[in-house]
Amino acid sequence: MRRRSILLAGLLIAAALVVLAWVAVARFGPALSLSLALAAPSAEPWVSRVLSPPIREEITLATESGQLQADLYWPARPRGALLLVHGLSRAGRRQPDLERLARLLGQHGVIVVVPQFEGLAAFRLGGREVEDIRSALGYTATLDGSVGIAGFSFGAGPALLAAAGVPGLRVVGSFGGYADLHHVIRYVTTGEYGFEGRRYVQRQEEYNRWKLLALLVGLIEGAEDRRLLDGIAQRKLVNPGDDTGAMEAALGPEGRAALALVLNRQDDAVDDLIGRLPVGAREALRRLSPLPAVPHISASLLVAHGTADDSIPFTESLRLAAAARGRTHLALFETFHHTGPQAFWPSLRQRAGDGWKLMGVAEELLGR
């Protein structure tokens, strides 16, 4: 009799485990396969064998200032739409990681629109991006009633600004984004950053200084200084050791102020050097900082950041999350840098923890 009871109990436990496994697959299956493919590119072929790839089509979007070229990823069974905004990248919408994300989202049923923002592709941030993103968002909303937007790196700021005040959005995402450009400038030039009384220091890559200079070029009013600063930035981005002394010597007051800010390494000098920029440049830095706009975003805010990010400090995402006043899904990844998972990671525990967080982010993007 006891043997039968043990056998029956064992069968009931086995049945319960089967039911739980089935529920887990039904509940988390899409998010699990998406997060697995994102974290481990080697798993993508397996996902592609199970799910139909989306059809990619090049389209042209009309905006108030002209036209945008974009890639439209159309899935076999559409469910929801998402606009992706790339960051400072020469490849723009065809940046490999972004392209792969769009393809994977399409395989999981999301209609994805990825416009080409030429300013961001040229390492520029001037303000026109916000209106262009808002136009692209309007188009994306015509494809499906459940629509969201996600911005990456320096593209996240304009994406958040464009989403502010837009009703009916399902999700608004910031991945490795910023809250205030003043903090980013401080981080890139000095390695100093912090939040709510906690201070950190991280060694900076010199390459990031020249990305910052390229970003500031569009904010300088004088045409000659813009030309010279752009020449310095482009040469330094190719070879940071290149001698640009002759071009630097020809700079006017505006150009010298921008270059002095980029070359500075002292934390206590940052505010004064920003104050020496032209009035228009200072106003643009304020206008392009999305922190004040976050409370006006009606959708759920999805904020993700790698704590090892050497381009934008993760504390910027903490600021965004705090400004959203409880409407945020915040995911800080211990094993991620600015563009994705690190090649080497400290522990299996951290990788497992980040995998769980990534699955939650995937679920938000998929809208399940």
Phi, psi and omega per residue, in radians:
M1 nan -0.736 -3.141
R2 -1.133 -0.646 3.123
R3 -1.080 -0.731 3.112
R4 -1.082 -0.718 3.138
S5 -1.096 -0.738 3.119
I6 -1.127 -0.749 3.135
L7 -1.099 -0.763 3.134
L8 -1.107 -0.740 3.120
A9 -1.087 -0.717 3.116
G10 -1.103 -0.714 3.109
L11 -1.142 -0.698 3.128
L12 -1.136 -0.718 3.106
I13 -1.123 -0.760 3.116
A14 -1.063 -0.757 3.126
A15 -1.106 -0.711 3.127
A16 -1.106 -0.717 3.122
L17 -1.124 -0.687 3.095
V18 -1.083 -0.790 3.133
V19 -1.088 -0.770 3.130
L20 -1.094 -0.724 3.109
A21 -1.098 -0.728 3.131
W22 -1.119 -0.752 3.123
V23 -1.098 -0.735 -3.127
A24 -1.091 -0.745 3.124
V25 -1.137 -0.765 -3.140
A26 -1.128 -0.659 -3.069
R27 -1.419 -0.780 -3.010
F28 -1.956 -0.021 -3.052
G29 -0.875 -0.985 -3.133
P30 -1.062 -0.787 3.137
A31 -1.126 -0.639 3.141
L32 -1.147 -0.818 -3.117
S33 -1.185 -0.642 3.112
L34 -1.160 -0.837 -3.113
S35 -1.139 -0.627 3.113
L36 -1.117 -0.770 3.141
A37 -1.177 -0.588 3.126
L38 -1.226 -0.755 -3.085
A39 -1.334 -0.551 -3.092
A40 -2.265 1.626 -3.119
P41 -0.916 -0.461 3.131
S42 -1.143 -0.313 3.136
A43 -1.483 -0.204 -3.080
E44 -1.063 -0.726 3.101
P45 -1.002 -0.620 3.106
W46 -1.130 -0.748 3.119
V47 -1.101 -0.712 -3.108
S48 -1.147 -0.513 3.105
R49 -1.255 -0.513 -3.081
V50 -1.534 -0.641 -3.038
L51 -1.999 2.558 3.131
S52 -1.296 2.344 3.127
P53 -1.240 2.615 3.092
P54 -1.308 2.808 3.029
I55 -1.582 2.177 3.112
R56 -1.708 2.284 -3.115
E57 -2.293 2.360 3.055
E58 -1.460 2.249 -3.111
I59 -2.259 2.923 3.077
T60 -2.107 2.223 -3.138
L61 -1.871 2.376 3.088
A62 -1.485 2.364 3.069
T63 -2.251 3.010 3.127
E64 -1.122 -0.497 -3.078
S65 -1.768 0.033 -3.138
G66 2.603 -2.212 -3.098
Q67 -2.381 2.683 3.055
L68 -2.145 2.332 2.959
Q69 -1.482 2.488 -3.081
A70 -2.596 2.762 2.987
D71 -1.817 2.281 3.083
L72 -1.929 2.137 3.108
Y73 -1.808 1.975 -3.061
W74 -1.904 2.020 -3.076
P75 -1.384 2.889 3.119
A76 -1.136 -0.662 3.121
R77 -2.260 1.556 -3.044
P78 -1.118 2.433 3.035
R79 -2.688 1.687 -3.115
G80 1.532 2.782 -3.136
A81 -2.366 2.614 -3.083
L82 -2.496 2.300 3.051
L83 -1.715 2.211 3.115
L84 -1.889 2.342 -3.118
V85 -2.025 2.015 -3.108
H86 -1.302 2.903 3.131
G87 -1.734 -2.688 3.121
L88 -1.321 1.752 -3.069
S89 -2.668 2.277 3.106
R90 -1.024 -0.569 -3.097
A91 -1.358 -0.287 3.110
G92 1.008 -2.214 -3.090
R93 -1.190 -0.276 3.134
R94 -1.739 0.288 3.022
Q95 -1.015 2.226 -2.944
P96 -0.931 -0.776 -3.122
D97 -1.157 -0.678 3.132
L98 -1.213 -0.715 3.100
E99 -1.050 -0.725 -3.136
R100 -1.181 -0.710 3.096
L101 -1.061 -0.799 3.139
A102 -1.056 -0.735 3.138
R103 -1.125 -0.760 -3.132
L104 -1.163 -0.712 3.083
L105 -1.075 -0.712 3.103
G106 -1.101 -0.670 3.092
Q107 -1.096 -0.466 -3.131
H108 -1.677 0.239 2.986
G109 1.724 0.027 -3.121
V110 -1.598 2.267 2.988
I111 -1.303 2.171 -3.050
V112 -2.102 2.315 3.062
V113 -2.052 2.195 -3.134
V114 -2.218 1.701 3.128
P115 -1.345 2.821 3.038
Q116 -1.740 2.018 3.089
F117 -1.804 1.806 -2.996
E118 -1.107 -0.578 3.094
G119 -1.072 -0.839 3.127
L120 -1.137 -0.614 3.112
A121 -1.166 -0.432 3.104
A122 -1.710 0.262 -3.130
F123 1.124 0.650 3.122
R124 -1.980 2.641 3.051
L125 -2.522 1.728 -3.008
G126 -2.014 -0.292 -3.130
G127 2.058 -0.518 3.113
R128 -1.068 -0.461 -3.114
E129 -1.018 -0.612 -3.072
V130 -1.085 -0.825 3.133
E131 -1.181 -0.672 3.106
D132 -1.107 -0.718 3.121
I133 -1.139 -0.703 3.139
R134 -1.111 -0.666 3.073
S135 -1.123 -0.772 3.127
A136 -1.126 -0.601 3.111
L137 -1.170 -0.675 3.079
G138 -1.078 -0.712 3.091
Y139 -1.133 -0.778 -3.115
T140 -1.041 -0.625 -3.139
A141 -1.145 -0.401 3.125
T142 -1.341 -0.262 -3.086
L143 -1.466 -0.523 -3.128
D144 -2.819 2.553 -3.115
G145 -1.214 -0.443 3.128
S146 -1.704 1.749 -2.991
V147 -2.186 2.542 3.085
G148 -2.461 3.073 -3.138
I149 -2.501 2.498 3.094
A150 -2.429 2.245 3.114
G151 -1.970 2.635 -3.049
F152 -2.151 2.334 3.075
S153 0.969 -2.239 -3.117
F154 -1.278 -0.141 3.020
G155 -1.430 -0.255 -3.110
A156 -1.230 -0.634 3.135
G157 -1.032 -0.983 3.080
P158 -1.031 -0.589 3.119
A159 -1.114 -0.754 3.109
L160 -1.145 -0.721 3.117
L161 -1.096 -0.698 -3.136
A162 -1.202 -0.543 -3.093
A163 -1.392 -0.377 -3.094
A164 -1.082 2.232 3.107
G165 1.465 -0.059 3.118
V166 -1.520 2.092 -3.099
P167 -1.407 2.742 2.968
G168 1.418 0.111 3.125
L169 -1.302 2.488 -3.140
R170 -1.406 -0.784 -3.111
V171 -2.650 2.552 3.047
V172 -2.204 2.120 -3.036
G173 -2.007 2.485 3.019
S174 -2.198 2.069 -3.109
F175 -2.040 1.907 -3.094
G176 1.121 0.556 -3.059
G177 -1.610 -3.079 -3.085
Y178 -2.159 2.788 3.078
A179 -1.851 -0.719 -3.080
D180 -2.462 2.149 -3.073
L181 -1.148 -0.422 3.077
H182 -1.063 -0.734 3.131
H183 -1.142 -0.670 3.139
V184 -1.138 -0.744 3.113
I185 -1.064 -0.758 3.113
R186 -1.045 -0.756 -3.101
Y187 -1.155 -0.826 -3.080
V188 -1.147 -0.620 -3.049
T189 -1.569 -0.501 -3.058
T190 -2.137 -0.291 -3.063
G191 1.409 0.001 -3.115
E192 -1.547 2.411 3.040
Y193 -2.783 2.897 -3.108
G194 -3.076 3.046 3.119
F195 -2.830 2.293 3.089
E196 0.868 0.870 3.033
G197 1.525 -0.195 3.118
R198 -1.653 2.275 -3.102
R199 -1.992 2.535 -3.142
Y200 -2.362 2.759 3.041
V201 -2.369 2.314 3.111
Q202 -2.373 2.387 3.117
R203 -1.096 2.345 -3.076
Q204 -1.768 2.575 3.009
E205 -1.407 2.287 -3.132
E206 -1.056 -0.530 -3.131
Y207 -0.987 -0.598 -3.103
N208 -1.142 -0.491 3.095
R209 -1.049 -0.717 -3.056
W210 -1.368 -0.468 2.966
K211 -1.130 -0.718 3.105
L212 -1.096 -0.745 3.121
L213 -1.080 -0.762 3.110
A214 -1.050 -0.650 3.123
L215 -1.166 -0.655 -3.098
L216 -1.315 -0.379 -3.064
V217 -0.924 -0.799 -3.089
G218 -1.175 -0.209 -3.115
L219 -1.659 -0.110 -3.129
I220 -1.512 2.339 -3.003
E221 -1.401 -0.678 -3.075
G222 -1.272 2.239 -3.065
A223 -1.099 -0.719 -3.096
E224 -1.195 -0.731 3.094
D225 -1.140 -0.641 3.077
R226 -1.070 -0.770 -3.121
R227 -1.101 -0.793 -3.114
L228 -1.176 -0.777 3.140
L229 -1.108 -0.671 3.113
D230 -1.129 -0.712 3.104
G231 -1.095 -0.737 3.110
I232 -1.095 -0.823 -3.099
A233 -1.073 -0.787 -3.081
Q234 -1.153 -0.684 3.128
R235 -1.205 -0.692 3.139
K236 -1.231 -0.542 3.105
L237 -1.200 -0.539 3.079
V238 -1.370 -0.754 -3.126
N239 -2.573 1.724 -3.101
P240 -0.981 -0.375 3.140
G241 -1.533 0.012 -3.102
D242 -1.113 2.451 -3.135
D243 -1.458 1.957 3.136
T244 -2.010 0.404 -3.068
G245 -0.980 -0.723 -3.113
A246 -1.118 -0.708 3.120
M247 -1.202 -0.667 3.131
E248 -1.126 -0.688 -3.124
A249 -1.151 -0.448 -3.112
A250 -1.493 -0.072 -3.097
L251 -1.181 2.554 3.006
G252 -1.498 -3.050 -3.090
P253 -1.006 -0.716 -3.134
E254 -1.130 -0.803 -3.126
G255 -1.127 -0.710 3.125
R256 -1.122 -0.642 3.124
A257 -1.117 -0.754 3.140
A258 -1.153 -0.746 -3.119
L259 -1.181 -0.674 3.116
A260 -1.080 -0.674 3.108
L261 -1.120 -0.766 -3.100
V262 -1.180 -0.616 -3.091
L263 -1.485 -0.207 -3.103
N264 -1.120 2.556 3.091
R265 -2.218 0.051 -3.074
Q266 -1.784 2.152 -3.096
D267 -1.048 -0.714 -3.063
D268 -1.308 -0.056 3.122
A269 -1.748 -0.166 -3.003
V270 -1.070 -0.886 -3.069
D271 -1.060 -0.741 3.140
D272 -1.120 -0.718 -3.123
L273 -1.208 -0.643 3.046
I274 -1.108 -0.666 3.130
G275 -1.132 -0.336 3.127
R276 -1.521 -0.142 3.080
L277 -1.164 2.748 3.073
P278 -0.979 2.642 -3.115
V279 -0.962 -0.749 -3.129
G280 -1.082 -0.650 3.133
A281 -1.194 -0.739 3.124
R282 -1.118 -0.692 3.118
E283 -1.156 -0.669 3.124
A284 -1.141 -0.710 3.100
L285 -1.055 -0.695 3.106
R286 -1.186 -0.781 -3.069
R287 -1.171 -0.546 -3.084
L288 -1.597 0.076 3.075
S289 -1.612 2.050 -2.954
P290 -1.432 -0.087 -3.037
L291 -0.916 -0.821 3.141
P292 -1.141 -0.369 -3.093
A293 -1.471 -0.338 -3.034
V294 -0.994 -0.737 3.123
P295 -1.079 -0.295 -3.133
H296 -1.632 0.078 3.046
I297 -1.525 2.060 -3.050
S298 -1.450 -0.372 -3.088
A299 -1.406 2.940 3.001
S300 -1.124 2.363 -3.113
L301 -1.751 2.136 3.118
L302 -1.822 2.007 -3.062
V303 -2.138 2.136 -3.138
A304 -2.303 2.519 -3.092
H305 -2.772 2.509 3.016
G306 -1.531 2.289 -3.103
T307 -1.230 -0.251 3.104
A308 -1.695 0.252 -3.115
D309 -1.069 2.186 3.140
D310 -1.830 0.154 3.094
S311 -1.895 -0.758 3.111
I312 -2.336 2.189 -3.061
P313 -1.210 2.533 -3.105
F314 -1.109 -0.355 3.116
T315 -1.107 -0.378 3.058
E316 -1.130 -0.628 3.084
S317 -1.239 -0.554 3.045
L318 -1.100 -0.671 3.104
R319 -1.148 -0.744 3.120
L320 -1.079 -0.777 -3.123
A321 -1.098 -0.730 3.135
A322 -1.120 -0.661 -3.120
A323 -1.220 -0.397 -3.120
A324 -1.358 -0.175 3.012
R325 0.981 0.979 3.014
G326 1.509 -0.022 -3.141
R327 -1.756 0.588 -2.988
T328 -2.130 2.455 2.878
H329 -1.840 1.851 -3.091
L330 -1.795 2.236 3.107
A331 -2.261 1.954 3.061
L332 -1.806 2.131 -3.059
F333 -1.753 2.099 -3.119
E334 -1.277 -0.423 -3.038
T335 -1.896 0.275 -3.128
F336 -1.948 2.525 2.940
H337 -1.794 -2.628 -3.025
H338 -1.221 -0.624 -3.008
T339 -1.926 -0.005 3.131
G340 2.714 -2.906 -3.104
P341 -1.096 2.494 3.050
Q342 -1.257 2.661 3.133
A343 -1.182 -0.603 3.129
F344 -2.143 2.463 -3.087
W345 -2.338 2.588 -2.995
P346 -1.143 -0.694 -3.031
S347 -2.654 2.729 3.072
L348 -1.140 -0.588 3.129
R349 -1.053 -0.774 -3.140
Q350 -1.151 -0.713 3.125
R351 -1.118 -0.726 3.124
A352 -1.137 -0.727 3.119
G353 -1.097 -0.745 3.112
D354 -1.176 -0.594 3.093
G355 -1.085 -0.720 3.102
W356 -1.128 -0.747 3.112
K357 -1.109 -0.705 -3.133
L358 -1.104 -0.616 3.114
M359 -1.151 -0.658 3.075
G360 -1.131 -0.704 3.076
V361 -1.113 -0.761 3.114
A362 -1.038 -0.703 -3.132
E363 -1.122 -0.690 3.096
E364 -1.111 -0.755 -3.126
L365 -1.136 -0.648 -3.123
L366 -1.350 -0.360 3.101
G367 1.230 0.559 -3.128
R368 -1.400 nan nan
